Amino acid sequence: MTEPTGPDTLVFVTLNQSKVCCRLAPDVAPQVGESLTLQFDPARVLIFDAQSGERLGVLGARQAAERENNVSPVEPQVIN
């Protein structure tokens, strides 16, 4: 399903059995059933709870902060 909003087009797709809404340029209008190749910036991907609709955060927030601060990722460790 596509929804033109003026400044952009919202496209609702199924990705790995999950429903995803993508914001595209206003001149992009894929047809229902058309396969798409999507690329995105993880720092701009918003994650929402499927049940409550509550915004959980930004997918690439950690990666964006690491790039900005030139910080290496640290893996969590369990301490006994």
Order of alpha helices (4+ residues) and beta strands (2+ residues): beta-beta-beta-beta-beta-alpha
